[in-house]
Structures are given as structure tokens and as C-alpha cells.
Amino acid sequence: MSQITLELKNNEDEQLVLTLLQRLGISYSTLNETTNKNLDYHRHIIEQGVDIEDFDSFLQAFNDNRQDRNLPFNNL
């Protein structure tokens, strides 16, 4: 399965693309502006990164503390 994201600013173009997708039998979903704002908010948080000077040692300690947990795909 492939996913393509389009940003259409013209309502006429949007209707043309949606009509074409329907005619071709391609399923689609639309995102409204509220969803886009929510995505931008979460993207901003992710882009800020981690506020830890030595992330490698933090990650090692994190993994060591969770060795006893039986999680799926943990030993791949």
C-alpha cells in the first residue's frame, strides 16, 4: 500500500482530484485544518528533541532498567 499526501489550496482542484480518486476506485481520507494544527503541534515537540546532555548513557540506563520486562520483539 502507498500513501500520498497532497496539499491543495484551490477547492476546485480538490473536487477534481477527489472525483478522479472515486472514479478510479481509490480509497482516500481527508485531513481538516484542526488535524493539521494538531500535527504541527506534535511535530514541534518532536523537533525540540531531548533535553539530556548525554543521551547515550541515558538510553543505556533506560534499557538496563527494563531488561526484566518481557516485551514483544525485544530480542530481535
PQR file with spaces between the fields and no chain letter, atoms N, CA, C, O and H, PARSE charges and radii, in Angstrom:
ATOM       1  N    MET     1       0.847   -1.181    0.000 -0.4000 1.5000
ATOM       2  CA   MET     1       0.000    0.000    0.000 -0.0000 2.0000
ATOM       3  C    MET     1       0.887    1.237    0.000  0.5500 1.7000
ATOM       4  O    MET     1       1.916    1.269    0.676 -0.5500 1.4000
ATOM       5  N    SER     2       0.498    2.233   -0.741 -0.4000 1.5000
ATOM       6  CA   SER     2       1.209    3.505   -0.795 -0.0000 2.0000
ATOM       7  C    SER     2       0.313    4.600   -0.245  0.5500 1.7000
ATOM       8  O    SER     2      -0.914    4.525   -0.321 -0.5500 1.4000
ATOM       9  H    SER     2      -0.338    2.207   -1.290  0.4000 1.0000
ATOM      10  N    GLN     3       0.955    5.616    0.311 -0.4000 1.5000
ATOM      11  CA   GLN     3       0.213    6.754    0.823 -0.0000 2.0000
ATOM      12  C    GLN     3       0.834    8.006    0.240  0.5500 1.7000
ATOM      13  O    GLN     3       2.054    8.170    0.261 -0.5500 1.4000
ATOM      14  H    GLN     3       1.951    5.676    0.373  0.4000 1.0000
ATOM      15  N    ILE     4      -0.003    8.889   -0.281 -0.4000 1.5000
ATOM      16  CA   ILE     4       0.453   10.139   -0.878 -0.0000 2.0000
ATOM      17  C    ILE     4      -0.285   11.279   -0.189  0.5500 1.7000
ATOM      18  O    ILE     4      -1.502   11.219   -0.014 -0.5500 1.4000
ATOM      19  H    ILE     4      -0.994    8.756   -0.298  0.4000 1.0000
ATOM      20  N    THR     5       0.440   12.305    0.199 -0.4000 1.5000
ATOM      21  CA   THR     5      -0.168   13.468    0.825 -0.0000 2.0000
ATOM      22  C    THR     5      -0.125   14.631   -0.158  0.5500 1.7000
ATOM      23  O    THR     5       0.932   14.966   -0.691 -0.5500 1.4000
ATOM      24  H    THR     5       1.429   12.354    0.057  0.4000 1.0000
ATOM      25  N    LEU     6      -1.269   15.236   -0.391 -0.4000 1.5000
ATOM      26  CA   LEU     6      -1.375   16.382   -1.287 -0.0000 2.0000
ATOM      27  C    LEU     6      -1.848   17.590   -0.491  0.5500 1.7000
ATOM      28  O    LEU     6      -2.703   17.469    0.386 -0.5500 1.4000
ATOM      29  H    LEU     6      -2.128   14.963    0.042  0.4000 1.0000
ATOM      30  N    GLU     7      -1.296   18.739   -0.795 -0.4000 1.5000
ATOM      31  CA   GLU     7      -1.772   19.986   -0.193 -0.0000 2.0000
ATOM      32  C    GLU     7      -2.397   20.814   -1.304  0.5500 1.7000
ATOM      33  O    GLU     7      -1.698   21.368   -2.152 -0.5500 1.4000
ATOM      34  H    GLU     7      -0.602   18.838   -1.508  0.4000 1.0000
ATOM      35  N    LEU     8      -3.709   20.889   -1.289 -0.4000 1.5000
ATOM      36  CA   LEU     8      -4.440   21.605   -2.329 -0.0000 2.0000
ATOM      37  C    LEU     8      -5.016   22.889   -1.753  0.5500 1.7000
ATOM      38  O    LEU     8      -5.711   22.860   -0.737 -0.5500 1.4000
ATOM      39  H    LEU     8      -4.277   20.439   -0.600  0.4000 1.0000
ATOM      40  N    LYS     9      -4.733   23.999   -2.387 -0.4000 1.5000
ATOM      41  CA   LYS     9      -5.206   25.291   -1.896 -0.0000 2.0000
ATOM      42  C    LYS     9      -6.469   25.744   -2.619  0.5500 1.7000
ATOM      43  O    LYS     9      -7.185   26.621   -2.135 -0.5500 1.4000
ATOM      44  H    LYS     9      -4.168   24.022   -3.211  0.4000 1.0000
ATOM      45  N    ASN    10      -6.740   25.151   -3.771 -0.4000 1.5000
ATOM      46  CA   ASN    10      -7.893   25.542   -4.563 -0.0000 2.0000
ATOM      47  C    ASN    10      -8.987   24.489   -4.394  0.5500 1.7000
ATOM      48  O    ASN    10      -8.759   23.306   -4.644 -0.5500 1.4000
ATOM      49  H    ASN    10      -6.158   24.439   -4.164  0.4000 1.0000
ATOM      50  N    ASN    11     -10.181   24.923   -3.967 -0.4000 1.5000
ATOM      51  CA   ASN    11     -11.296   23.993   -3.761 -0.0000 2.0000
ATOM      52  C    ASN    11     -11.688   23.268   -5.045  0.5500 1.7000
ATOM      53  O    ASN    11     -12.074   22.100   -4.999 -0.5500 1.4000
ATOM      54  H    ASN    11     -10.367   25.884   -3.763  0.4000 1.0000
ATOM      55  N    GLU    12     -11.595   23.941   -6.187 -0.4000 1.5000
ATOM      56  CA   GLU    12     -11.937   23.303   -7.455 -0.0000 2.0000
ATOM      57  C    GLU    12     -10.969   22.162   -7.754  0.5500 1.7000
ATOM      58  O    GLU    12     -11.387   21.105   -8.227 -0.5500 1.4000
ATOM      59  H    GLU    12     -11.282   24.889   -6.225  0.4000 1.0000
ATOM      60  N    ASP    13      -9.688   22.365   -7.485 -0.4000 1.5000
ATOM      61  CA   ASP    13      -8.700   21.311   -7.691 -0.0000 2.0000
ATOM      62  C    ASP    13      -8.969   20.138   -6.751  0.5500 1.7000
ATOM      63  O    ASP    13      -8.829   18.975   -7.131 -0.5500 1.4000
ATOM      64  H    ASP    13      -9.348   23.224   -7.102  0.4000 1.0000
ATOM      65  N    GLU    14      -9.354   20.459   -5.531 -0.4000 1.5000
ATOM      66  CA   GLU    14      -9.645   19.408   -4.557 -0.0000 2.0000
ATOM      67  C    GLU    14     -10.797   18.543   -5.046  0.5500 1.7000
ATOM      68  O    GLU    14     -10.718   17.315   -4.993 -0.5500 1.4000
ATOM      69  H    GLU    14      -9.469   21.404   -5.222  0.4000 1.0000
ATOM      70  N    GLN    15     -11.852   19.166   -5.513 -0.4000 1.5000
ATOM      71  CA   GLN    15     -13.003   18.410   -6.006 -0.0000 2.0000
ATOM      72  C    GLN    15     -12.631   17.576   -7.230  0.5500 1.7000
ATOM      73  O    GLN    15     -13.109   16.451   -7.375 -0.5500 1.4000
ATOM      74  H    GLN    15     -11.916   20.163   -5.556  0.4000 1.0000
ATOM      75  N    LEU    16     -11.792   18.105   -8.104 -0.4000 1.5000
ATOM      76  CA   LEU    16     -11.358   17.370   -9.282 -0.0000 2.0000
ATOM      77  C    LEU    16     -10.564   16.127   -8.891  0.5500 1.7000
ATOM      78  O    LEU    16     -10.791   15.047   -9.436 -0.5500 1.4000
ATOM      79  H    LEU    16     -11.403   19.019   -7.986  0.4000 1.0000
ATOM      80  N    VAL    17      -9.645   16.274   -7.958 -0.4000 1.5000
ATOM      81  CA   VAL    17      -8.829   15.147   -7.506 -0.0000 2.0000
ATOM      82  C    VAL    17      -9.696   14.105   -6.812  0.5500 1.7000
ATOM      83  O    VAL    17      -9.535   12.909   -7.058 -0.5500 1.4000
ATOM      84  H    VAL    17      -9.460   17.151   -7.515  0.4000 1.0000
ATOM      85  N    LEU    18     -10.611   14.537   -5.948 -0.4000 1.5000
ATOM      86  CA   LEU    18     -11.479   13.596   -5.240 -0.0000 2.0000
ATOM      87  C    LEU    18     -12.393   12.843   -6.209  0.5500 1.7000
ATOM      88  O    LEU    18     -12.636   11.650   -6.031 -0.5500 1.4000
ATOM      89  H    LEU    18     -10.741   15.508   -5.748  0.4000 1.0000
ATOM      90  N    THR    19     -12.897   13.534   -7.226 -0.4000 1.5000
ATOM      91  CA   THR    19     -13.731   12.887   -8.233 -0.0000 2.0000
ATOM      92  C    THR    19     -12.937   11.841   -8.994  0.5500 1.7000
ATOM      93  O    THR    19     -13.440   10.752   -9.271 -0.5500 1.4000
ATOM      94  H    THR    19     -12.700   14.503   -7.370  0.4000 1.0000
ATOM      95  N    LEU    20     -11.698   12.167   -9.334 -0.4000 1.5000
ATOM      96  CA   LEU    20     -10.832   11.224  -10.041 -0.0000 2.0000
ATOM      97  C    LEU    20     -10.542    9.993   -9.183  0.5500 1.7000
ATOM      98  O    LEU    20     -10.579    8.866   -9.676 -0.5500 1.4000
ATOM      99  H    LEU    20     -11.289   13.052   -9.110  0.4000 1.0000
ATOM     100  N    LEU    21     -10.254   10.211   -7.903 -0.4000 1.5000
ATOM     101  CA   LEU    21      -9.994    9.087   -6.997 -0.0000 2.0000
ATOM     102  C    LEU    21     -11.210    8.182   -6.890  0.5500 1.7000
ATOM     103  O    LEU    21     -11.082    6.958   -6.894 -0.5500 1.4000
ATOM     104  H    LEU    21     -10.224   11.127   -7.502  0.4000 1.0000
ATOM     105  N    GLN    22     -12.394    8.786   -6.793 -0.4000 1.5000
ATOM     106  CA   GLN    22     -13.625    7.990   -6.710 -0.0000 2.0000
ATOM     107  C    GLN    22     -13.831    7.180   -7.987  0.5500 1.7000
ATOM     108  O    GLN    22     -14.195    6.005   -7.939 -0.5500 1.4000
ATOM     109  H    GLN    22     -12.498    9.781   -6.790  0.4000 1.0000
ATOM     110  N    ARG    23     -13.594    7.821   -9.120 -0.4000 1.5000
ATOM     111  CA   ARG    23     -13.784    7.142  -10.409 -0.0000 2.0000
ATOM     112  C    ARG    23     -12.820    5.971  -10.564  0.5500 1.7000
ATOM     113  O    ARG    23     -13.179    4.941  -11.136 -0.5500 1.4000
ATOM     114  H    ARG    23     -13.298    8.776   -9.159  0.4000 1.0000
ATOM     115  N    LEU    24     -11.600    6.125  -10.058 -0.4000 1.5000
ATOM     116  CA   LEU    24     -10.606    5.059  -10.154 -0.0000 2.0000
ATOM     117  C    LEU    24     -10.775    4.000   -9.069  0.5500 1.7000
ATOM     118  O    LEU    24     -10.104    2.969   -9.094 -0.5500 1.4000
ATOM     119  H    LEU    24     -11.308    6.962   -9.594  0.4000 1.0000
ATOM     120  N    GLY    25     -11.672    4.256   -8.117 -0.4000 1.5000
ATOM     121  CA   GLY    25     -11.913    3.296   -7.046 -0.0000 2.0000
ATOM     122  C    GLY    25     -10.813    3.293   -6.002  0.5500 1.7000
ATOM     123  O    GLY    25     -10.575    2.276   -5.351 -0.5500 1.4000
ATOM     124  H    GLY    25     -12.217    5.094   -8.096  0.4000 1.0000
ATOM     125  N    ILE    26     -10.149    4.410   -5.840 -0.4000 1.5000
ATOM     126  CA   ILE    26      -9.059    4.530   -4.862 -0.0000 2.0000
ATOM     127  C    ILE    26      -9.621    5.102   -3.576  0.5500 1.7000
ATOM     128  O    ILE    26     -10.280    6.142   -3.591 -0.5500 1.4000
ATOM     129  H    ILE    26     -10.342    5.236   -6.369  0.4000 1.0000
ATOM     130  N    SER    27      -9.365    4.429   -2.462 -0.4000 1.5000
ATOM     131  CA   SER    27      -9.855    4.939   -1.185 -0.0000 2.0000
ATOM     132  C    SER    27      -8.988    6.115   -0.746  0.5500 1.7000
ATOM     133  O    SER    27      -7.796    6.170   -1.049 -0.5500 1.4000
ATOM     134  H    SER    27      -8.830    3.584   -2.450  0.4000 1.0000
ATOM     135  N    TYR    28      -9.590    7.035   -0.044 -0.4000 1.5000
ATOM     136  CA   TYR    28      -8.872    8.226    0.412 -0.0000 2.0000
ATOM     137  C    TYR    28      -9.479    8.721    1.703  0.5500 1.7000
ATOM     138  O    TYR    28     -10.596    8.352    2.067 -0.5500 1.4000
ATOM     139  H    TYR    28     -10.559    6.990    0.202  0.4000 1.0000
ATOM     140  N    SER    29      -8.731    9.562    2.388 -0.4000 1.5000
ATOM     141  CA   SER    29      -9.244   10.256    3.560 -0.0000 2.0000
ATOM     142  C    SER    29      -8.726   11.678    3.508  0.5500 1.7000
ATOM     143  O    SER    29      -7.670   11.948    2.937 -0.5500 1.4000
ATOM     144  H    SER    29      -7.824    9.862    2.092  0.4000 1.0000
ATOM     145  N    THR    30      -9.470   12.573    4.102 -0.4000 1.5000
ATOM     146  CA   THR    30      -9.075   13.977    4.096 -0.0000 2.0000
ATOM     147  C    THR    30      -8.748   14.425    5.509  0.5500 1.7000
ATOM     148  O    THR    30      -9.306   13.913    6.480 -0.5500 1.4000
ATOM     149  H    THR    30     -10.328   12.353    4.566  0.4000 1.0000
ATOM     150  N    LEU    31      -7.846   15.378    5.615 -0.4000 1.5000
ATOM     151  CA   LEU    31      -7.488   15.970    6.899 -0.0000 2.0000
ATOM     152  C    LEU    31      -8.003   17.400    6.902  0.5500 1.7000
ATOM     153  O    LEU    31      -7.829   18.137    5.931 -0.5500 1.4000
ATOM     154  H    LEU    31      -7.392   15.793    4.826  0.4000 1.0000
ATOM     155  N    ASN    32      -8.633   17.782    7.993 -0.4000 1.5000
ATOM     156  CA   ASN    32      -9.086   19.158    8.086 -0.0000 2.0000
ATOM     157  C    ASN    32      -8.011   20.010    8.756  0.5500 1.7000
ATOM     158  O    ASN    32      -6.989   19.483    9.194 -0.5500 1.4000
ATOM     159  H    ASN    32      -8.774   17.184    8.781  0.4000 1.0000
ATOM     160  N    GLU    33      -8.227   21.290    8.836 -0.4000 1.5000
ATOM     161  CA   GLU    33      -7.216   22.192    9.398 -0.0000 2.0000
ATOM     162  C    GLU    33      -6.932   21.911   10.856  0.5500 1.7000
ATOM     163  O    GLU    33      -5.796   22.076   11.300 -0.5500 1.4000
ATOM     164  H    GLU    33      -9.057   21.718    8.480  0.4000 1.0000
ATOM     165  N    THR    34      -7.939   21.485   11.622 -0.4000 1.5000
ATOM     166  CA   THR    34      -7.723   21.161   13.028 -0.0000 2.0000
ATOM     167  C    THR    34      -6.707   20.041   13.160  0.5500 1.7000
ATOM     168  O    THR    34      -5.823   20.093   14.015 -0.5500 1.4000
ATOM     169  H    THR    34      -8.862   21.351   11.261  0.4000 1.0000
ATOM     170  N    THR    35      -6.834   19.033   12.316 -0.4000 1.5000
ATOM     171  CA   THR    35      -5.884   17.914   12.342 -0.0000 2.0000
ATOM     172  C    THR    35      -4.493   18.402   11.971  0.5500 1.7000
ATOM     173  O    THR    35      -3.511   18.010   12.601 -0.5500 1.4000
ATOM     174  H    THR    35      -7.552   18.991   11.622  0.4000 1.0000
ATOM     175  N    ASN    36      -4.399   19.248   10.965 -0.4000 1.5000
ATOM     176  CA   ASN    36      -3.091   19.767   10.560 -0.0000 2.0000
ATOM     177  C    ASN    36      -2.444   20.567   11.681  0.5500 1.7000
ATOM     178  O    ASN    36      -1.236   20.462   11.890 -0.5500 1.4000
ATOM     179  H    ASN    36      -5.196   19.567   10.453  0.4000 1.0000
ATOM     180  N    LYS    37      -3.221   21.362   12.405 -0.4000 1.5000
ATOM     181  CA   LYS    37      -2.672   22.125   13.522 -0.0000 2.0000
ATOM     182  C    LYS    37      -2.182   21.181   14.616  0.5500 1.7000
ATOM     183  O    LYS    37      -1.142   21.420   15.231 -0.5500 1.4000
ATOM     184  H    LYS    37      -4.203   21.447   12.235  0.4000 1.0000
ATOM     185  N    ASN    38      -2.931   20.115   14.853 -0.4000 1.5000
ATOM     186  CA   ASN    38      -2.542   19.123   15.841 -0.0000 2.0000
ATOM     187  C    ASN    38      -1.239   18.450   15.422  0.5500 1.7000
ATOM     188  O    ASN    38      -0.357   18.244   16.255 -0.5500 1.4000
ATOM     189  H    ASN    38      -3.776   19.921   14.354  0.4000 1.0000
ATOM     190  N    LEU    39      -1.109   18.108   14.153 -0.4000 1.5000
ATOM     191  CA   LEU    39       0.122   17.505   13.653 -0.0000 2.0000
ATOM     192  C    LEU    39       1.300   18.469   13.798  0.5500 1.7000
ATOM     193  O    LEU    39       2.397   18.063   14.179 -0.5500 1.4000
ATOM     194  H    LEU    39      -1.826   18.276   13.476  0.4000 1.0000
ATOM     195  N    ASP    40       1.068   19.734   13.495 -0.4000 1.5000
ATOM     196  CA   ASP    40       2.131   20.733   13.640 -0.0000 2.0000
ATOM     197  C    ASP    40       2.578   20.849   15.090  0.5500 1.7000
ATOM     198  O    ASP    40       3.770   20.995   15.361 -0.5500 1.4000
ATOM     199  H    ASP    40       0.176   20.063   13.185  0.4000 1.0000
ATOM     200  N    TYR    41       1.639   20.785   16.017 -0.4000 1.5000
ATOM     201  CA   TYR    41       1.960   20.861   17.439 -0.0000 2.0000
ATOM     202  C    TYR    41       2.868   19.696   17.851  0.5500 1.7000
ATOM     203  O    TYR    41       3.890   19.896   18.508 -0.5500 1.4000
ATOM     204  H    TYR    41       0.671   20.667   15.796  0.4000 1.0000
ATOM     205  N    HIS    42       2.481   18.485   17.458 -0.4000 1.5000
ATOM     206  CA   HIS    42       3.279   17.317   17.826 -0.0000 2.0000
ATOM     207  C    HIS    42       4.623   17.302   17.105  0.5500 1.7000
ATOM     208  O    HIS    42       5.630   16.885   17.678 -0.5500 1.4000
ATOM     209  H    HIS    42       1.651   18.322   16.924  0.4000 1.0000
ATOM     210  N    ARG    43       4.644   17.751   15.863 -0.4000 1.5000
ATOM     211  CA   ARG    43       5.904   17.830   15.118 -0.0000 2.0000
ATOM     212  C    ARG    43       6.862   18.803   15.804  0.5500 1.7000
ATOM     213  O    ARG    43       8.064   18.545   15.866 -0.5500 1.4000
ATOM     214  H    ARG    43       3.826   18.089   15.397  0.4000 1.0000
ATOM     215  N    HIS    44       6.343   19.913   16.317 -0.4000 1.5000
ATOM     216  CA   HIS    44       7.158   20.897   17.027 -0.0000 2.0000
ATOM     217  C    HIS    44       7.790   20.278   18.275  0.5500 1.7000
ATOM     218  O    HIS    44       8.968   20.505   18.552 -0.5500 1.4000
ATOM     219  H    HIS    44       5.366   20.122   16.267  0.4000 1.0000
ATOM     220  N    ILE    45       7.015   19.500   19.026 -0.4000 1.5000
ATOM     221  CA   ILE    45       7.538   18.847   20.230 -0.0000 2.0000
ATOM     222  C    ILE    45       8.650   17.864   19.867  0.5500 1.7000
ATOM     223  O    ILE    45       9.686   17.820   20.530 -0.5500 1.4000
ATOM     224  H    ILE    45       6.058   19.316   18.801  0.4000 1.0000
ATOM     225  N    ILE    46       8.433   17.085   18.821 -0.4000 1.5000
ATOM     226  CA   ILE    46       9.437   16.109   18.397 -0.0000 2.0000
ATOM     227  C    ILE    46      10.706   16.806   17.934  0.5500 1.7000
ATOM     228  O    ILE    46      11.809   16.355   18.243 -0.5500 1.4000
ATOM     229  H    ILE    46       7.591   17.121   18.283  0.4000 1.0000
ATOM     230  N    GLU    47      10.564   17.902   17.198 -0.4000 1.5000
ATOM     231  CA   GLU    47      11.733   18.614   16.682 -0.0000 2.0000
ATOM     232  C    GLU    47      12.548   19.271   17.793  0.5500 1.7000
ATOM     233  O    GLU    47      13.733   19.543   17.602 -0.5500 1.4000
ATOM     234  H    GLU    47       9.668   18.269   16.946  0.4000 1.0000
ATOM     235  N    GLN    48      11.944   19.528   18.939 -0.4000 1.5000
ATOM     236  CA   GLN    48      12.682   20.120   20.048 -0.0000 2.0000
ATOM     237  C    GLN    48      13.719   19.158   20.596  0.5500 1.7000
ATOM     238  O    GLN    48      14.745   19.583   21.127 -0.5500 1.4000
ATOM     239  H    GLN    48      10.981   19.306   19.094  0.4000 1.0000
ATOM     240  N    GLY    49      13.457   17.868   20.472 -0.4000 1.5000
ATOM     241  CA   GLY    49      14.426   16.872   20.901 -0.0000 2.0000
ATOM     242  C    GLY    49      14.389   16.623   22.396  0.5500 1.7000
ATOM     243  O    GLY    49      13.452   17.014   23.092 -0.5500 1.4000
ATOM     244  H    GLY    49      12.623   17.523   20.041  0.4000 1.0000
ATOM     245  N    VAL    50      15.434   15.964   22.869 -0.4000 1.5000
ATOM     246  CA   VAL    50      15.541   15.553   24.267 -0.0000 2.0000
ATOM     247  C    VAL    50      16.470   16.506   25.001  0.5500 1.7000
ATOM     248  O    VAL    50      17.511   16.894   24.471 -0.5500 1.4000
ATOM     249  H    VAL    50      16.196   15.646   22.304  0.4000 1.0000
ATOM     250  N    ASP    51      16.106   16.880   26.199 -0.4000 1.5000
ATOM     251  CA   ASP    51      16.918   17.805   26.981 -0.0000 2.0000
ATOM     252  C    ASP    51      17.826   17.022   27.933  0.5500 1.7000
ATOM     253  O    ASP    51      17.748   17.175   29.152 -0.5500 1.4000
ATOM     254  H    ASP    51      15.260   16.566   26.630  0.4000 1.0000
ATOM     255  N    ILE    52      18.680   16.190   27.358 -0.4000 1.5000
ATOM     256  CA   ILE    52      19.631   15.403   28.137 -0.0000 2.0000
ATOM     257  C    ILE    52      20.991   15.560   27.469  0.5500 1.7000
ATOM     258  O    ILE    52      21.126   15.324   26.269 -0.5500 1.4000
ATOM     259  H    ILE    52      18.743   16.066   26.368  0.4000 1.0000
ATOM     260  N    GLU    53      21.985   15.951   28.234 -0.4000 1.5000
ATOM     261  CA   GLU    53      23.303   16.197   27.650 -0.0000 2.0000
ATOM     262  C    GLU    53      23.935   14.926   27.101  0.5500 1.7000
ATOM     263  O    GLU    53      24.495   14.943   26.005 -0.5500 1.4000
ATOM     264  H    GLU    53      21.875   16.143   29.210  0.4000 1.0000
ATOM     265  N    ASP    54      23.855   13.821   27.845 -0.4000 1.5000
ATOM     266  CA   ASP    54      24.465   12.570   27.417 -0.0000 2.0000
ATOM     267  C    ASP    54      23.371   11.545   27.178  0.5500 1.7000
ATOM     268  O    ASP    54      23.085   10.714   28.040 -0.5500 1.4000
ATOM     269  H    ASP    54      23.399   13.807   28.735  0.4000 1.0000
ATOM     270  N    PHE    55      22.765   11.610   26.007 -0.4000 1.5000
ATOM     271  CA   PHE    55      21.630   10.754   25.696 -0.0000 2.0000
ATOM     272  C    PHE    55      22.026    9.280   25.646  0.5500 1.7000
ATOM     273  O    PHE    55      21.230    8.418   26.021 -0.5500 1.4000
ATOM     274  H    PHE    55      22.997   12.285   25.307  0.4000 1.0000
ATOM     275  N    ASP    56      23.244    8.975   25.189 -0.4000 1.5000
ATOM     276  CA   ASP    56      23.674    7.580   25.088 -0.0000 2.0000
ATOM     277  C    ASP    56      23.687    6.886   26.449  0.5500 1.7000
ATOM     278  O    ASP    56      23.238    5.746   26.567 -0.5500 1.4000
ATOM     279  H    ASP    56      23.891    9.675   24.885  0.4000 1.0000
ATOM     280  N    SER    57      24.196    7.564   27.473 -0.4000 1.5000
ATOM     281  CA   SER    57      24.218    6.947   28.797 -0.0000 2.0000
ATOM     282  C    SER    57      22.802    6.834   29.366  0.5500 1.7000
ATOM     283  O    SER    57      22.486    5.865   30.056 -0.5500 1.4000
ATOM     284  H    SER    57      24.561    8.491   27.377  0.4000 1.0000
ATOM     285  N    PHE    58      21.958    7.815   29.082 -0.4000 1.5000
ATOM     286  CA   PHE    58      20.563    7.738   29.495 -0.0000 2.0000
ATOM     287  C    PHE    58      19.885    6.537   28.845  0.5500 1.7000
ATOM     288  O    PHE    58      19.175    5.786   29.514 -0.5500 1.4000
ATOM     289  H    PHE    58      22.215    8.603   28.522  0.4000 1.0000
ATOM     290  N    LEU    59      20.103    6.356   27.542 -0.4000 1.5000
ATOM     291  CA   LEU    59      19.487    5.245   26.834 -0.0000 2.0000
ATOM     292  C    LEU    59      19.982    3.905   27.365  0.5500 1.7000
ATOM     293  O    LEU    59      19.192    2.971   27.506 -0.5500 1.4000
ATOM     294  H    LEU    59      20.679    6.966   26.999  0.4000 1.0000
ATOM     295  N    GLN    60      21.271    3.793   27.662 -0.4000 1.5000
ATOM     296  CA   GLN    60      21.816    2.556   28.208 -0.0000 2.0000
ATOM     297  C    GLN    60      21.189    2.242   29.571  0.5500 1.7000
ATOM     298  O    GLN    60      20.798    1.104   29.827 -0.5500 1.4000
ATOM     299  H    GLN    60      21.912    4.552   27.548  0.4000 1.0000
ATOM     300  N    ALA    61      21.096    3.244   30.437 -0.4000 1.5000
ATOM     301  CA   ALA    61      20.481    3.048   31.749 -0.0000 2.0000
ATOM     302  C    ALA    61      19.001    2.690   31.603  0.5500 1.7000
ATOM     303  O    ALA    61      18.489    1.853   32.345 -0.5500 1.4000
ATOM     304  H    ALA    61      21.414    4.169   30.229  0.4000 1.0000
ATOM     305  N    PHE    62      18.330    3.309   30.670 -0.4000 1.5000
ATOM     306  CA   PHE    62      16.924    3.036   30.407 -0.0000 2.0000
ATOM     307  C    PHE    62      16.739    1.576   29.995  0.5500 1.7000
ATOM     308  O    PHE    62      15.853    0.889   30.504 -0.5500 1.4000
ATOM     309  H    PHE    62      18.747    3.989   30.067  0.4000 1.0000
ATOM     310  N    ASN    63      17.573    1.112   29.077 -0.4000 1.5000
ATOM     311  CA   ASN    63      17.484   -0.276   28.609 -0.0000 2.0000
ATOM     312  C    ASN    63      17.868   -1.261   29.712  0.5500 1.7000
ATOM     313  O    ASN    63      17.244   -2.315   29.840 -0.5500 1.4000
ATOM     314  H    ASN    63      18.292    1.670   28.663  0.4000 1.0000
ATOM     315  N    ASP    64      18.876   -0.936   30.502 -0.4000 1.5000
ATOM     316  CA   ASP    64      19.296   -1.815   31.598 -0.0000 2.0000
ATOM     317  C    ASP    64      18.190   -1.981   32.627  0.5500 1.7000
ATOM     318  O    ASP    64      17.993   -3.075   33.156 -0.5500 1.4000
ATOM     319  H    ASP    64      19.382   -0.080   30.398  0.4000 1.0000
ATOM     320  N    ASN    65      17.473   -0.915   32.914 -0.4000 1.5000
ATOM     321  CA   ASN    65      16.401   -0.964   33.912 -0.0000 2.0000
ATOM     322  C    ASN    65      15.206   -1.785   33.437  0.5500 1.7000
ATOM     323  O    ASN    65      14.362   -2.171   34.245 -0.5500 1.4000
ATOM     324  H    ASN    65      17.632   -0.026   32.485  0.4000 1.0000
ATOM     325  N    ARG    66      15.127   -2.050   32.160 -0.4000 1.5000
ATOM     326  CA   ARG    66      13.964   -2.753   31.620 -0.0000 2.0000
ATOM     327  C    ARG    66      14.300   -4.137   31.077  0.5500 1.7000
ATOM     328  O    ARG    66      13.523   -4.704   30.310 -0.5500 1.4000
ATOM     329  H    ARG    66      15.812   -1.736   31.503  0.4000 1.0000
ATOM     330  N    GLN    67      15.438   -4.680   31.462 -0.4000 1.5000
ATOM     331  CA   GLN    67      15.846   -5.995   30.986 -0.0000 2.0000
ATOM     332  C    GLN    67      14.897   -7.103   31.442  0.5500 1.7000
ATOM     333  O    GLN    67      14.735   -8.103   30.742 -0.5500 1.4000
ATOM     334  H    GLN    67      16.070   -4.219   32.086  0.4000 1.0000
ATOM     335  N    ASP    68      14.272   -6.937   32.604 -0.4000 1.5000
ATOM     336  CA   ASP    68      13.411   -7.983   33.133 -0.0000 2.0000
ATOM     337  C    ASP    68      12.013   -7.973   32.517  0.5500 1.7000
ATOM     338  O    ASP    68      11.226   -8.885   32.773 -0.5500 1.4000
ATOM     339  H    ASP    68      14.405   -6.125   33.173  0.4000 1.0000
ATOM     340  N    ARG    69      11.694   -6.973   31.721 -0.4000 1.5000
ATOM     341  CA   ARG    69      10.364   -6.889   31.115 -0.0000 2.0000
ATOM     342  C    ARG    69      10.292   -7.768   29.877  0.5500 1.7000
ATOM     343  O    ARG    69      11.192   -7.735   29.038 -0.5500 1.4000
ATOM     344  H    ARG    69      12.333   -6.232   31.513  0.4000 1.0000
ATOM     345  N    ASN    70       9.243   -8.541   29.758 -0.4000 1.5000
ATOM     346  CA   ASN    70       9.036   -9.408   28.618 -0.0000 2.0000
ATOM     347  C    ASN    70       8.192   -8.671   27.579  0.5500 1.7000
ATOM     348  O    ASN    70       6.963   -8.672   27.648 -0.5500 1.4000
ATOM     349  H    ASN    70       8.511   -8.568   30.439  0.4000 1.0000
ATOM     350  N    LEU    71       8.858   -8.054   26.632 -0.4000 1.5000
ATOM     351  CA   LEU    71       8.170   -7.279   25.610 -0.0000 2.0000
ATOM     352  C    LEU    71       8.309   -7.971   24.262  0.5500 1.7000
ATOM     353  O    LEU    71       9.334   -8.598   23.994 -0.5500 1.4000
ATOM     354  H    LEU    71       9.856   -8.054   26.576  0.4000 1.0000
ATOM     355  N    PRO    72       7.295   -7.867   23.409 -0.5600 1.5000
ATOM     356  CA   PRO    72       7.397   -8.490   22.078  0.2800 2.0000
ATOM     357  C    PRO    72       8.502   -7.834   21.261  0.5500 1.7000
ATOM     358  O    PRO    72       8.702   -6.623   21.343 -0.5500 1.4000
ATOM     359  N    PHE    73       9.207   -8.618   20.486 -0.4000 1.5000
ATOM     360  CA   PHE    73      10.272   -8.163   19.593 -0.0000 2.0000
ATOM     361  C    PHE    73      11.445   -7.561   20.348  0.5500 1.7000
ATOM     362  O    PHE    73      12.246   -6.841   19.750 -0.5500 1.4000
ATOM     363  H    PHE    73       9.045   -9.603   20.419  0.4000 1.0000
ATOM     364  N    ASN    74      11.573   -7.830   21.638 -0.4000 1.5000
ATOM     365  CA   ASN    74      12.642   -7.255   22.460 -0.0000 2.0000
ATOM     366  C    ASN    74      14.006   -7.864   22.148  0.5500 1.7000
ATOM     367  O    ASN    74      15.033   -7.228   22.384 -0.5500 1.4000
ATOM     368  H    ASN    74      10.923   -8.414   22.124  0.4000 1.0000
ATOM     369  N    ASN    75      14.029   -9.073   21.626 -0.4000 1.5000
ATOM     370  CA   ASN    75      15.297   -9.740   21.408 -0.0000 2.0000
ATOM     371  C    ASN    75      15.643   -9.896   19.927  0.5500 1.7000
ATOM     372  O    ASN    75      16.342  -10.837   19.552 -0.5500 1.4000
ATOM     373  H    ASN    75      13.194   -9.590   21.434  0.4000 1.0000
ATOM     374  N    LEU    76      15.169   -9.000   19.098 -0.4000 1.5000
ATOM     375  CA   LEU    76      15.481   -9.049   17.667 -0.0000 2.0000
ATOM     376  C    LEU    76      16.784   -8.398   17.360  0.5500 1.7000
ATOM     377  O    LEU    76      17.194   -8.354   16.200 -0.5500 1.4000
ATOM     378  H    LEU    76      14.601   -8.235   19.402  0.4000 1.0000
